[in-house]
Amino acid sequence: MNDRARAIIIVNNKLALIKRVKSTESNEITYFVFPGGGVKENESSKECVVREVYEELGIIVEVIELYHTLSCEGYKEYFYICEHKSGEIGSGKGEEYSRNSKIYGCYIPQLINIKDISSKKLYPITIRDKIITDQLF
């Protein structure tokens, strides 16, 4: 699996996230993730996070700094603090929005009050908890 890059974007004390909603035969599963995705060949993780944020959220960001790196089985996941430079959150046109939602679920860009993230299923939980502990807001 390729490495992954994700963005931590704080806008007016709110965190820009992707709300994921997946339905099964018996229930609906809702959780949140940081925008981002897989690093392509000949692409840096910083370039990846800028591209993915534009695709998923429709905004231009500037990478400020690497916040944390998770080592997963067979790949690394980089979390960057990014600054919103321009564009309207929710105007993304990435492939996530054209997939069959019955199979892949829904992708809904949202701004969540950063003080409320402790009560959200925000994955990965270790990064959510680190943001809270570090008082990143």
QUINORMO-V660832 format. One record per pair of residues at least 4 apart in sequence whose ideal C-beta (glycine too) atoms are under 8 Angstrom apart, sorted by the first residue. I is the first residue (numbers start at 0). J is the second residue. Records with the same first field share a line. If there is no record, write none. Layout:
I->J ; J
//
This chain:
0->37 ; 73 ; 74
1->37 ; 38 ; 39 ; 74
2->37 ; 38 ; 44 ; 74 ; 75 ; 76 ; 77
3->35 ; 36 ; 37 ; 38 ; 47 ; 74 ; 75 ; 76 ; 77
4->35 ; 36 ; 38 ; 44 ; 45 ; 47 ; 48 ; 51 ; 76 ; 77 ; 78 ; 79
5->32 ; 33 ; 34 ; 35 ; 48 ; 51 ; 76 ; 77 ; 78 ; 79 ; 126
6->15 ; 33 ; 34 ; 35 ; 48 ; 51 ; 52 ; 60 ; 78 ; 79 ; 81
7->14 ; 33 ; 66 ; 78 ; 79 ; 80 ; 81 ; 126 ; 130 ; 135
8->14 ; 15 ; 34 ; 52 ; 56 ; 58 ; 60 ; 81 ; 82 ; 83
9->13 ; 14 ; 15 ; 113 ; 135 ; 136
10->15 ; 83 ; 88 ; 110
11->110
12->112 ; 113 ; 114 ; 136
13->110 ; 111 ; 112 ; 113
14->110 ; 111 ; 112 ; 113 ; 116 ; 130
15->34 ; 56 ; 58 ; 83 ; 88 ; 108 ; 109 ; 110
16->31 ; 32 ; 33 ; 34 ; 108 ; 109 ; 110 ; 111 ; 121
17->31 ; 32 ; 33 ; 34 ; 55 ; 56 ; 106 ; 107 ; 108 ; 109
18->29 ; 30 ; 31 ; 105 ; 106 ; 107 ; 108 ; 109
19->28 ; 29 ; 30 ; 31 ; 32 ; 104 ; 105 ; 106 ; 107
20->27 ; 28 ; 29 ; 104 ; 105 ; 107
21->27 ; 28 ; 29 ; 103 ; 104 ; 105
22->26 ; 27 ; 28 ; 101 ; 104
23->27 ; 28
28->104
29->120
30->119 ; 120 ; 121 ; 122
31->109 ; 111 ; 119 ; 120 ; 121 ; 122
32->121 ; 122
33->78 ; 121 ; 126
34->51 ; 52 ; 55 ; 56 ; 108
35->47 ; 48 ; 51 ; 52 ; 55
36->47 ; 51 ; 54 ; 55
37->47
38->42 ; 43 ; 44 ; 47
39->47
42->46 ; 47 ; 50
43->47
44->48 ; 77 ; 79
45->49 ; 62 ; 79
46->50
47->51
48->52 ; 60 ; 62 ; 77 ; 79 ; 81
49->53 ; 59 ; 60 ; 62 ; 81
50->54
51->55 ; 93
52->56 ; 58 ; 59 ; 60 ; 81
53->57 ; 58 ; 59 ; 60 ; 86 ; 91
54->91 ; 92 ; 93 ; 94 ; 95
55->91 ; 93 ; 95 ; 106 ; 108
56->86 ; 88 ; 89 ; 90 ; 91 ; 108
57->86 ; 87 ; 88 ; 89 ; 90 ; 91 ; 92 ; 108
58->83 ; 84 ; 85 ; 86 ; 87 ; 88 ; 90 ; 91
59->83 ; 84 ; 85 ; 86
60->81 ; 82 ; 83 ; 84
61->81 ; 82 ; 84
62->79 ; 80 ; 81
63->79 ; 80 ; 81 ; 82
64->79 ; 80
65->77 ; 78 ; 79
66->78 ; 79 ; 80 ; 135
67->77 ; 78 ; 126 ; 129
68->75 ; 76 ; 77 ; 78
69->75 ; 76 ; 78 ; 123 ; 125 ; 126
70->75
71->75 ; 76
76->123
78->126
80->135
83->88
86->90
88->108 ; 110
89->108
91->95 ; 96 ; 108
92->96
94->98
95->103 ; 106
96->106
98->102 ; 103
99->103
100->104 ; 105
111->115 ; 116 ; 119
112->116
113->130 ; 135 ; 136
114->136
115->119
116->121 ; 127 ; 130 ; 131
117->127 ; 131
119->127
121->126 ; 127
122->127
123->127
124->128
125->129
126->130
127->131
128->132
129->133
130->135 ; 136
131->135
//
